[in-house]
Amino acid sequence: MVCMVVAGSVVGCSDSKSSNGTDAANVTSTTGAPIPAGEAPLLIEQIRPAIAALEVELGGPQRFFEVNATPTLVNLFVAAEGATEAIAYIYQAGALQPPSAPEPASGPTFGSADLSFDETLVLANLVGSLPGSTYRVFSAVGVEGGGVSYVVTVESVRGGSLEVTVGPTGAILGTNGQLTTESTVPGS
């Protein structure tokens, strides 16, 4: 039920052995300029207002499987019935739309207080590193054991798609390691 989104970046991420022989990820981050509110390629600045509107509508704090932002709207997947069902809501143009019918679901959940991303920084390194790319979705998803993971889905100028995990202040933590189209050319 959870849509993971990540963007590619000029970042060195690879699985390798550290000096002590254990698995370690090599993470290289760039420093992207903060993105002013309303100028990000995805509506990340609308995530918190969307959650606030939903929690007012439902009468209190909620648990979520995922909350994501696209260029045009915010999707909220609310955990219901003891996190055995997800109810999808759309927040668009400042308004919460009626919910979809509940769907079976399972997995880790999170609350609004768990969201710690900085709206001006979370995409800055990716956007600065991949200026010609198309950013499809930014997702906040629950993590087993608690917390939230942030994933950005990015499409290359040549058509390949990549999921990139970022930290709350934009550090690039890793990628899904593969492009998702067969027509992708190396270096795209």
Secondary structure, 3 states (H helix, E strand, C coil): CCCCCCCCCCCCCCEEECCCCCEEECCCCCCCCCCCCCCCCCCHHHHHHHHHHHHHHHCCCCEEEEEEECCCCEEEEEEECCCCEEEEEEEECCEECCCCCCEECCCCCEEHHHCCCCCCCCCHHHHHHCCCCEEEEEEEEECCCCCEEEEEEEECCCCCEEEEEECCCCCEEEECCCCCCCCCCCCC
